Amino acid sequence: MRKAQVAGQIFIYIIAIVVVGLIVVYGYSAIKDFRKKGEEVEHITLKTNMQNAFKSIISDYGSIKRPDFDIPGKYTMVCFVDTANKAAADSSDLCRQDGGDDPLFEPVVCSGWKIGKDNVYLVPDGSESWDVGKIIFSSDNNPFAGQHFMCFDVVNNKIKIQLKSLGDKVEISKYD
């Protein structure tokens, strides 16, 4: 074997390593982009389904629905807030942190509530939010019950929410 052949083989190995490295980097980037687009689709689907569920029930006075919402995997709670009562935000558990680690303390949700733009927030970070229309809350079959927000735990990427039409607004409650 001659010296030129050995140098040529080393050059081929180096090129092969570079090409394989580029393919791995491109594949990782493509998979990361697909995952990001998949999460965006999940958020848009949830938002659309939730807005449609609220919109479809509001005009059918007295009707009750238990819609099935698929919540993206990274979220642990879905919180609804009363945007008509922004003053209640400061005294709520979402906005008040009493020394320790309060599991409901969500500063992003709190500031969004005070602004009054949206009334649905995905927790833990609260960065995903939207409006579903006029809502009130029911607890133990007691409409409104003085509540100004309600959070639903996400279990198996679902929430157990019940919607009841009151004609001009929707009453939200939990069910078992």
C-alpha positions in Angstrom: 0.0 0.0 0.0 1.4 3.4 -0.9 1.4 6.6 1.2 -1.0 8.4 -1.1 -3.6 5.6 -0.7 -3.4 5.9 3.1 -3.8 9.6 3.0 -6.8 9.2 0.6 -8.5 6.7 3.0 -8.1 9.1 5.9 -9.6 11.9 3.9 -12.6 9.7 3.0 -13.1 8.7 6.7 -13.0 12.4 7.7 -15.6 13.3 5.0 -17.8 10.4 6.1 -17.6 11.5 9.8 -18.5 15.1 8.8 -21.4 14.0 6.7 -22.8 11.7 9.4 -22.4 14.5 11.9 -24.4 16.9 9.7 -27.1 14.4 9.2 -27.4 13.8 13.0 -27.6 17.6 13.6 -30.2 18.1 10.9 -32.3 15.2 12.1 -32.2 16.5 15.7 -33.2 20.0 14.5 -36.1 18.6 12.4 -37.4 16.5 15.2 -37.3 19.5 17.6 -39.2 21.6 15.0 -41.8 18.8 14.5 -42.3 18.6 18.3 -42.7 22.3 18.6 -45.3 22.4 15.8 -47.1 19.5 17.4 -47.4 21.5 20.7 -48.7 24.5 18.8 -51.3 22.4 17.1 -52.3 20.9 20.5 -52.8 24.4 22.0 -54.7 25.7 19.0 -57.0 22.6 19.1 -57.6 23.0 22.8 -58.4 26.7 22.5 -60.7 26.2 19.5 -62.5 23.2 21.1 -63.0 25.1 24.4 -64.3 28.3 22.7 -66.6 26.2 20.6 -68.0 24.3 23.6 -68.7 27.5 25.5 -70.2 29.2 22.4 -72.4 26.3 21.5 -74.0 25.9 24.9 -74.6 29.5 25.9 -77.7 29.9 23.7 -79.3 26.7 24.9 -80.6 27.8 28.4 -80.5 25.2 31.1 -78.5 22.6 29.1 -75.6 20.9 30.7 -72.4 19.6 28.9 -69.4 17.7 30.1 -67.0 18.3 27.3 -63.9 16.2 26.8 -60.8 18.5 26.5 -57.4 17.1 25.7 -54.9 19.2 27.7 -51.3 19.2 26.5 -49.0 17.1 28.7 -46.8 19.8 30.3 -49.8 21.5 32.1 -51.0 20.4 35.5 -54.1 22.7 35.9 -56.5 24.8 33.9 -57.7 27.9 35.7 -60.8 30.0 34.9 -61.0 33.6 36.3 -63.8 36.1 36.6 -62.6 39.0 34.5 -65.6 41.1 35.5 -64.3 41.2 39.0 -60.7 42.2 38.7 -60.7 43.6 42.3 -61.0 40.0 43.6 -57.7 39.1 42.1 -55.6 40.6 44.9 -57.3 38.6 47.7 -57.4 35.3 45.7 -55.0 32.4 46.3 -53.8 32.8 42.7 -52.3 36.2 43.5 -51.4 36.0 47.2 -48.4 34.1 48.4 -48.6 33.5 52.1 -44.9 32.9 53.0 -44.4 29.3 52.0 -45.0 27.5 48.7 -48.6 28.0 47.9 -49.5 25.6 45.1 -52.1 28.0 43.6 -49.8 31.1 43.5 -49.5 31.9 39.8 -48.1 35.4 39.2 -48.6 35.3 35.4 -52.2 34.3 35.8 -52.7 36.9 38.5 -51.3 39.7 36.3 -53.4 38.5 33.3 -56.5 38.5 35.6 -55.8 42.1 36.7 -55.6 43.2 33.1 -58.8 41.4 32.3 -58.0 40.2 28.9 -58.4 36.5 29.1 -60.3 34.2 31.5 -58.7 30.7 30.8 -55.1 30.0 31.8 -53.0 26.9 31.4 -50.9 26.4 34.5 -48.0 26.1 35.6 -46.7 29.0 33.6 -49.9 30.7 32.6 -48.4 31.8 29.3 -51.2 30.2 27.3 -54.5 32.0 27.8 -57.7 32.9 25.9 -61.2 34.1 26.5 -64.3 31.9 26.4 -67.0 34.5 27.1 -69.0 35.3 30.2 -68.6 32.8 32.9 -69.6 32.3 36.6 -68.6 29.5 39.0 -70.6 27.0 40.9 -69.5 25.0 43.9 -71.5 22.1 45.4 -74.5 23.1 43.3 -74.4 26.6 44.8 -74.2 29.0 41.8 -71.4 31.5 42.1 -70.8 30.7 45.8 -68.6 33.8 46.1 -65.9 32.3 44.0 -64.0 34.4 41.5 -61.8 31.7 40.0 -61.8 27.9 39.7 -58.9 25.6 38.8 -59.2 22.1 37.5 -56.5 19.5 38.0 -55.3 17.8 34.8 -55.6 14.0 35.2 -54.6 11.8 32.3 -54.5 15.0 30.1 -58.2 15.7 30.8 -60.2 18.0 33.1 -63.5 17.2 34.7 -65.5 20.3 33.9 -69.3 20.8 33.7 -70.8 23.6 31.7 -74.4 24.9 32.3 -76.0 27.5 30.1 -77.6 30.4 31.9 -78.7 32.2 28.7 -76.2 35.0 28.7 -73.3 33.3 30.5 -72.0 29.8 31.3 -71.8 28.3 34.8 -68.7 26.3 35.4 -68.5 23.5 38.0 -66.6 20.4 38.8 -68.0 16.9 38.7 -66.8 13.5 39.9 
